[in-house]
Amino acid sequence: MSELSNVSSFPAFADASANYSIDAWQRWILFLDVMRQRAEQYEEHTARKAPHVLDYEAELISDARTFEEPVNYALVRIVPPAGVVIDPLKRPFVIVDPRAGHGPGIGGFKADSEIGVAMKAGHACYFIGFLPDPVPGQTIEKIARAEARFLEIVIARHPEADGKPCVIGNCQAGWAVMMLAAVRPELFGPIIVAGSPLAYWAGVHGQNPMRYSGGLLGGSWLTALVGDLGAGKFDGAWLAQNFENQNPANTLWSKQYNLYSKVDTEAERYLGFERWWGGHVTLNAEEMQFIVDELFVGNKLAVGEIRTSDGTTIDLRTIRSPIVVFCSKGDNITPPQQALGWILDLYESVDEIRSLGQTIAYVVHEKVGHLGIFVSAGVARKEHDEFASNIDLIDVLPPGLYEAVLEPKGDATEHPELVAGEWLMRCERRTLDDIRALGGNDIEDDNSFAAAARLSEINLALYRTFLQPAVKAAVNPSWAEAMRRLHPLRLSYELFGSSNPYLAWVQGAAELVRENRRPAESDNPFLALQEQVSGRIVEGLENWRKMSERIAEQTFNAVYGSSALQAAFGIDTKSNRPPRQAPKSMLTSALVEARTGALRDKIAQGGTLEALMRSLLFVGKAREGADERGFEMIRRIRREHQDASRLNPSEFKALVREQYYILDDDEAAALAAIAPMLPNDIDERRAALDILRGVLEASGALTEAVAERFQHVTELFDVGKRQEAASEPTRIPTRTTPRNRSA
């Protein structure tokens, strides 16, 4: 009450009170009117045959309901708005939105979005969306096959593009994209998974309570029950409810209070988001059961335990495209541990990542929440804009693990003309210890989750044997539809709609208020008191959340951490290895050995271009990474250099990787072979060395270690001496006979 004590006199107090009362009453009426608009928007959205929230005109390209195995998915081309020029030589982008309770379109529901920044960078954009209701009999595997066909269509539509499509998978779509890329790697260019859970057990003690839900509910039997009560359909509103439950302060108070307190300016933003948030969809019960059993509770994706109907193992190590993982420390739905933990499950070292030819880059935002990863304009203008502008840099990075670091482009940036946007992207090499440093499970934690997964299997089997037949017999489609209409989240919209006669006066009253709006002054003490009260409510709800999460974690650990329960489920608690780890393949090791042997035969093969790439990679090792300025110089070399311009991007990428592996396998022999690969003419050698120096200096002054390596390369180029061609042995030509290279 300290704010009120600052009022100097009773007349001032009375005046402030009257002004605040009028303002508060007017805001309340305007708030109710926004709720009315929200309900009308909800009714209009759900009445559409193909509801979405895309802010762009879209052209239907392919409807998967017409496929031999029909599913409720469709591929559309985003029509560029006026003034946006698409470069036909740039790879297309394909954005896949999550089917996690809400409808499609969040990846492009405003100009500053994934779609918006990709088109601004000159890329054609496609969007894979879905209808509210599934096709009877559709499964996750059938959806994957439909999405593969969509990518085939996109590739065929862009034969001149510089590479295969860049595919963005948001949230739940991320794991779907990764699964498809493991089975059909030839369809993909770079893959960006944003806020996507891939290691579902991972987390940090005292945080990430959502991972305990499956165990505390007794496993996936409840998922089967909800699907049966829905007559074979799982209501996505329950998934949205799970998200709401993670932040009761925002769900029960802050979101509505923020609108009420700023109703004059906040309505448009609020309605824009609610249009998507209220667009609940359904899934087939079989689809949802697969997601919970195989992913959420079973955590089988990262360890290669998911198999397709024909027996194919889904192994993420077979993905050939660069993978960009975007996550945030402020995300309580998909924390960094769940977004990145799959790397620790699959690989024992970065050397293993390199040996398999994989490139993985990650970005960890410090504070943005889960939805902000997809909807935040600031994130779109920074992270997603940089991904779109530098996707080719990511595509040609040598195999390994990197962290993409973004720094503002300022006056101190050297060669700013080589930086595409307002941020400078630098990809720095990382090790698995850098991911471990983010936190994660120990052996005891994994044993507890393994016990929860085993109990889930038992409870599901018991439910299917004893209860499921009776539930299915008691439920009919009409009853199931009535239950969906009565879901609390749907009622929160419909109660303010046209079906409620008690709110018929709101629209007229709101118009009258707008004509006579009298907002309180910003220094009104009652406004400060209002903020104080709101803060106390938020604080109380936050304390409740923290207490509930603490109890949930303690309960989970007490039940599933029991050595007796784990022993009963056959979990080896004395082993020092995690209960589930991706198996190693002797075939993969043999293939790596065979490739290494073949590369040794190519050490001395090549011309000036190969020598330049090998030299650049050798010197670049001292930098432990690369940034977009150096790549822009490489891009210009590729356009202007006679040899490089003959290669398409896939061939150029293959050349870079081939030279990387040659150098990595036998550095001494690879360096010794550089001189014979160069032309005899000293001026041509000097020109090649100048190109190399320009690429290296584009990223800034050469450090001592880099300069030392560059000096070594200078000696290999032998530009200080003019050698007589006649006295030299026959050399390999500047450009070897074109070879058939593939990415």
N, C-alpha and C positions, 0 to 999 in steps of 0.2 A: 504493500500500500504506500510505499515511499513516494511514488509518482504523484499520488493525490495530495500528499502533504506539501508538495511544492506549490500548490495553488495558493496564491497570496490572500485571496479574499473570498467571501461567500458568493458575491455576484459573479466573480470569475469562475468559481467552482460550478455554480448553477448554469452559467453559459456553456462551459465545457461539457457538462453533463447533458444539456439539451442538444447541443450539436452532435455529440457522440450518439445519443439515442436515435436521433433522426437518421444519422449515417448508418448505424447498425441495423435499423429496421429496413432501410432502403437496400442495404447489402443483402439482407436476408431474402427479400423479395426477388432481387436479381439472381441470387444463388438458386432459389427455387426455379426461376425461369431457365437458368442454365441446365438444371436437372431435367426440366421439361424438354429442352432442346436435345439433351443427351438421349432421352427416351425416344423421341421422334427419330433421331438419327439411328438409334439402335433398331427400331422397327423398320425403317427404310432400308437399312443395311442388310438385315436378315431376310428381307423380302426379295432381295435380288437373287438371280439364279447363280451368278458368279461373283459374289461379293469380294472386294479387295480394297486396299487403301493406297494403291499406287497413285502418285501425283502426276503420272505421265500417261499419254495416250499409248495404248498397247495394241499390237496387231497379232491376232491368233495365228500361230504357225502350225501347231500340231496339238490335237486333242487325244490324249491317251485312252479315252473311253472308247475310241474306235479301234484300238489295238487288238491283236489276237488274245492277249491277256489284259483286259481292260482295267484301268485304274482311274481314279478321279483327279488326275494331274494333267496339266497343259503347259505347253511352251509358247511364250509370246515374245515378240520383238518389241522393244521399247522404241517408240518413234521419237527421234531427237527433236527437242523443241526448237523454235526459231532461233537462229544465231549459233547453234551448236553444229560444228562441222566434224563429221566422222571420217577418219583416215582408213581407207580400205586395206592398207598394208598392216595396220595394227591388229593384234590378236583381239577377238571378241571377249567380252566378259559375260559370264552366266551366273546370275544370282539365284540362290535357292534359299527360300525362307523356311523357317521351322514350322512343322505341323505339331505343335505342342500345346494345343488347346485353343489357339487363336487362328484367325484367317491369314491369308497371305498379303504381302505388300509392304511390310515394315522396312524392307531394304531399299525402298524407293518412295517413301510417303512424303518426301519434301525435296527441295532442290539440293540442300546440303545432306546428301545421303550417299550410300554406296553406289547406286545407279548414277546419281548426279555427278559425282566426282569422276567416275569412270568415263562418262560421256564427255565431260569437260576436257579430259585428257585425250580425247579423240577415238575412244574405243566404242565399237558397236556393242549394244547391251541387249541381253536376253534375260528373261525372267521365267523361272519354273514355279508355278503356283498350283493351287488345288481348290477343289470345290468343298462345300461344307460337309457333304455326306459321302462316305466311301462307297465304291462299287462292291456289291456283295461278292465275297470270295477273294478280294484283293489282299495281298500280303506285303510285308516289307520287301521281300525278294522280288515280287512282281513290280513294285514301284521302282526298285533299282534298275530292273531291265528296261522299264519305260524311260527312265532318266538317261540310260545309256543310249537309247535310240534318239532322244532329244539332242544329246551331244553329237551324235553322228550327223544329225540334220544341220546343226550349227556349223560343224566343220565343213560340210559339203557346201554351205552357203558362203563360205569365206575361203575359197581356194588360194587366194593371193595373200592371205594374212601371214604375218611373221611368226606364227606359232599356233599351237593348239589353244583352245579357249582357257582363259583363267576362270576358275570356278570358285565362287564364294559360298560357303555353307554357314549359315547363321544358326547358332544354338544347336537344336536337335538335328537340323539339316547337316551340321558339320560331320557327325558320325556317319550319317547316310552317305555323304560325299566320299568320305574316307573309305568306307566299305566298298563302294563302287570302284574307286580308284585302285584298290587292291586287286580287284577282279579284272577290271578293264583299264589297265594303266595307259594304254595307247591312246585313250580318248582325252587325256588331260594335259593342259599346260600347268602353270603354277596353281596351287590350291591354297585358298585362304580359309581357315576355319576360325570363326569369330565367336567367342564365348561358348565354345563347344565342349561338352564333357566327354572325355574319352577314357579316363581312369576314375571310375565312379566311387571306389573305396577311399581314394586319397583325400587328405585334408590335414588340418592342424587341430590339435587338442584345444578346446575352448572356443572353436570356431566351426563353421561349415556343418551345422546341425542337420541339414537336409539329408546327408548321407546316412544318418542313423534311422531314417523313417522306415525303410524296408524292414529292418530287423525289429524295430519296436512294434510294427504292425503284424509281426509274425510271418512276413514274407509276401509273396505275390498271390496268395490265395484270395486276398481282398480285391485285387485287380480282376481276378476271374469272377468274383461275386458281382462286382459293379458291372462288368460286361454282360453277365447273365441277366441282371436286373434291367439292363438296357436292351434286352431282346437281341443280343449279339452285337450291340454297339456300345462303345465306351465314350461317355460324355466328356469332351475336352474341358468343360467347365471345372471338372474336378482337378485337372492339372493347373488351371489358372488359380483355383482356390489354394493349391499347395504353394504357389508363388506368393499369393497374398499373405498366407500364414507366416511366411518368413520375416515379415516386417509389419507386425501388428500396429506399431505407432503410425506408420504411413497409411496402412489400410483403414484403420479405424478412426484416424484423426487428421494427420498432416495433409493428406491429399485433398480432402474436402475443406480443411481450414485454410489452406493456401489459396484455394479458389474463393472462399468467402471473404478473406481479408484483402484480396486483390481482384475482386470480381470485375472491376472496371477494365482491367487490362489482361486478365488471365483466361477469360472464357474461351477464346479462340484456340489457344494452345491446349487447354484442358479437353475441349471437344475433339480436337484433332487426334489426340492420343486415345481417348475413350472410344473413338470410332473403331480403332484396331483392337483395343483391350476387350471390348464387349462382343467382338465377332467370334463367338465360340463355335468350334467345329466338332465333329465326331470322328472316331476311328473305329474300324472293325475290332471286335474284342480280340481276335487273333493277332492283329497288329500290335495292340497295346500289351498283350501278354508276352509277345516276343521282346518288346522293348524292355519290359520290367525284368523278365527272366534272364535274358541274355546280356543286358547292359546294366540297368540300375542295380539290381541285386546280385546277379551272377558275375558282373564285371569280366565278361569273357572276351571282349573285343581286343583289348590290348595284348592278350596272351595267346591269341590264335586259336581259341576254342569254339568259334562260331563257324559253322559249315553251311553251305548252300544245299539246296535239295538234291543236287547231283553229287554231293560229297566234297565239293571244293572248299578247302580251308581258306578263310579270310585272314590273310597275314599282311599287316600293314607294312612289313618290310619289303613287300613286292612293289610298292608305289615307287614309280620312277620320277615323278614330277617333284619340284621343290614344294615344300609344305611350309606355309606361314601360319603360325599360331598367335592369335591376338586374344589376350586375356587381361584381367584387371584384379588388383588386390582388393578393390572395393566391391567385387562381385561375390555375393553370398550364395548364388545359385551355381555358378561354375567358377570356383576359385582357381588360381593358377596351378595348384597341385593337381586338380582334376583335368585341367586343360593340357598340362605338360607331363603328368606322371606316366603316361603311356610310353614315353621315351625311355624311362628307367626300367619299365617292364620288358621292353623289347631288346635293349642294347646293354652290353656290359661296359662299353667304352665308346668314345667318339671315333676311335680307329675302326670300330665295327660299322659305325654309320658310314664312314668314308669308304670302307671296303665294299659296301653294298651299293655305293653310288648314290646315296641319298643326301639331299640338302634340306635341312630343317632350320628355319629362322623363327624366332619368337619375339613378341613385344609384350611387355608387362606394364600396363597402365597403373598409375599409383592409386587412383581413387574412384574412377567412374564405376557406376553400378552395372548390373547385368544388362538391363535394357539400354543403358547409355551406349554400350558397345555398338548397338545397331542404330539407335535413334538420335544420339547426341549430335547436334550440328557441329560442335567443337571437335568431336572425334572424327566426324566425316571430313572436316576441313583440314585436319592434321593427319591422323593415322591412315585413314582410307584414301585420302588424296595422295599421300606419299606411296602407298601400295600401288595405286593406279599409275602414278607417274614413273615408278621405278620397278615395275613388274618384270621388265626385261633384265634389269640388273640382278634381281633375285633368281631369274631363270638360268643365268650363266655363272652363278656363284659355284666355285668348286665344292665337291661334296664335303659335308661336315655340319657342325652345329653352330649357329650364329644367334646373336641377339641384335635386333635392329634398333639402333639408337637414333632418336630424332633430336636435332638441335636447331634452334632458330637461326635462320640466315640473317646475319647482321653485317655491319660494316667491317667487322674483324675477319669475316670469312674470306679466305683466299679463293680467287677465281669464282666469284659469285655468279658470273655469266653461265657457268656450267651447272648451276642448281636450278631445277625446274620450277619449284614452288617456293613457299615461304619457309620451308624446313629443309634441312640437310639430313639425308638418310645415310647412316653409316652402319655397315654390318660387321660386327666384331665377333671374332671366334670365341666360343665358349666350350666348357667341358660339362660332363654330367654332374660334377660337383656344384656347378652354378645352379643347376635345377634342384639338386638336393638342398642347397642353401635356402630355398624358398620354404622348406618344411615338407613334411609328409609322414607316411606311416612307417613304423618299425615292424619287426617280425610279429610282435604280440598283437598289434593292431590288425595286421592282415589275417592272423589266425582267428581273431574275433569276427571279422567280416566273412571269412570262409565258413565259420560255424553258422552265422546268420543265413548265408546262402544255402547251406545244407538243410537247415530247419525249414527254409522256404520251400525247398523241393518236397520235403516230407508233408508239410501242411497242405501244399497244393495237391499232392496225390490224395491225401485224406479228403479234401474238399470235393475233388472230382469223383471220388468213389462213393461218398456217403451223402453229400448235400446237393451237388450240382444237378443231378436228375430231377430232384424235387423243385429246385428253384426254376429251372427251365420250364417245367410243366406248369408252374404257377404264373408265369409272366407272358403277356402277349404284347405285340407292338403298340397298341393303343395305350395300354397302361404305362409302358416304358416311355412313350412320348409325353404323357402327362407328367411323369416324374421329372423328365428333363425340363419341362416348362416351369416346374416348381423349384428348380435349383436356386439356392439363395442368391447366387450372382446374377442369374437372369431376372429374378424378382426385383433386385436392386435397380434395374433399369425399368422394368414394366410398371412398377408401382408409381412412377412419375409420368407415365404415358397417358394417352388419350382415354384409356380404359378406366382411369381413376377420376370419377366425376367431382370429387372434393377439391381437385386442383384446377378446375376449369377457369377460375378467376385469375390465375397466376399471370398468364400472358398479357392480359389487359392491364393488370396492376403494374407489371414490369415496364410496359410502354409509358405509363404515366410517371413512373419513377424516373425513367431516363429523361423525360422532359423537364423534370423538376429535381434533378440530382443535386444533393447538397453534401458532398463528402466532408468529413471532419478534417481540420487542419492536422498536418503531420506531427505537430508538437502537442496535440491533445493528450492530456495525461491518461485518459481512459483508453486510448489506443495502446499506450505503453503497458497499462494494466492488462489489457486483452492479450498482448504478446506474452506477458509474464504467465498468465493463466494457461495459455496454450503450451508454453514451455514446460510447465509443471505436468500437464497431461502427457506430453510426449515423454518426459522423464519417467513418469510412472509406468507407461506402457513399455518403455525400453527396459526398465528394471524387471518387469514381468517377463519380457522376452528372454533376457539374460538368465533369469532364474529357471525358466522353462527349458532353455537349451542346456543349462548345466545339469538339470535333473535328467534330461533325455540322454545326455552323454554318459552320466554316471550309471544310469539304468542299463544302457546298452553294454557298457564295459563290464558291469557286474554280472549280467546274464551271459553274454557271449564270450566274455573273457574267462569264464569258469573252465578250469583245466578238466574237470569231470565231464562237462558238456562237450568240450572239444574232443576229448578221448572217445566219448560215446559216438561222435560223428566221424571218427576215424582220422582226425587231423593230427599230424605228427608235430607235437609241440616242442620236441627236442631238436628238430632240424634247424640249422642256421640259414636255410634258404627259404624265401617266401613260399607260402603254400601254393601259389600259382605264378608261374613265370613262363614266358614264351619259350617253347622248346627250340633248340638249335637244329639246323638242317645240315646234314652231311652233303647233300646235293648242292646247297648254296655255297658251302665252303669249296667244293670241287669246281663250281662255276667260277668263283673268284680266282682260284688258282689257275684255271685254264685261261681266263682273261689276262691275268698277270703274265703268263708265259707268252701269250700272243703279243702283248705290248712290248716285251723285251726285244722282239724281232723288229719293232718299229722305232727303236731308239734313234737310229741314224737316218730314218726316212723323213723327208720333208724339205721345205724351202724356207724362204725368208719369213713367211707368215708363221710357220711352225716354230722357227727359232725365236721370233718375237714373243709369241705366246708363252713359250717355255721360259724365256728370260723374264718376262713380266711376272709369271707365277713364282719363279725363284726369288726375285727381289721382293715381291709382295708378301711372301711368308714372314718377313721381318716386321710387317705392319699388323699382323694378326687380324686382318679384315680388309674391307673395301668400302668406299663410299661412292655416291652417285657421280661425283665430279670425274673420278678416274674412269668410270664406266661410260660417261658421256664422251670422253675422249676416245675410248675404244669404239663406241658407236660411230663416231665420225671417221675413225680409221677404217671401219668396216665399210662405210659408204664410199670412202675415197680411195682406199688401197685397191689396186688392181686385182690382187689375189683374193682378198677378203670379200670384195663385192660380188665375186662369183658364187659365194656360198650363201645358201639360204640360212635363216636363223637356226634351224635344227642342225644343219651341218656345221655352222659356226660353233654352236654349243657343244657338239660332239668333239670338234677339234680342241676346244678349250679343256674339256674333261679328259680327252685322250692325253694331252700334254701334261695335265695335272697328274694322272696316274703314272705316266712314264717317269716324271720327276720324283714322285713319291716312292716309286719302287726302287730306283737306283739313281740317286741324285748325282753322284760323281760321273757315272757313265752318261747320263742325260746332258750334263753340262759340257762334258768333253765333246759331245756330238754337235754342239751348237755351231762351232766354227765351220766345219765342213758343209753345213746346211746353208751358209750365207753365200751371197754372190761374190765373185772374184773382185769386181770393181770396188775400189776403196770408197768412192763417192756414194755408191748405193749402200754400202755398209754404214757409212756415216749418216746417211739419211734415215736408215732403219733405226740406228741408235738414237737419233734425235726424236723419232716417233716414240720410242720407249721412254726417253727422258720426259717428253711432254705428258705422257699418260701418268707417270709417277708424280711429277710436280703438280699436276692438276689437283691432287688431294692435299697439297700443302708442301712445305719445305721438307726435304729428305732428312730424316733423323740419322743418327750415327750408324745404327745397325742397317738401315736401308741404304745409306750412302756407301757403306762398306760392300754390300752385296752388289750395288750398281757398279762400283768400281771393278769388281770381279768380272761382271758381265762386259764392261767396257774392254777389259783385257781380252776376253773371248772374241769380241768383235774385231780386235786388232786394227782399230782405225788409225793408230799412230804410225803405221808402216804401210808403204805401198808395195804390195807383193806383185811379182811378175806372174801373169796368168800362165805363161808358157812353162814356167818351172813347177807349176802346181799340178797335182794329180786331178783327174777328171772329177768334177763335183756334181752332186745331185742338183738338178735345175732349180731355179727360184720357185717354181710351182710344179709339183709332181703331177703326174697324170691324175685327173679328178677321180676321187675314190667315192664309192657309195657309202655314205655315212648316215647313220640314223641316231636319233636322240635316244 
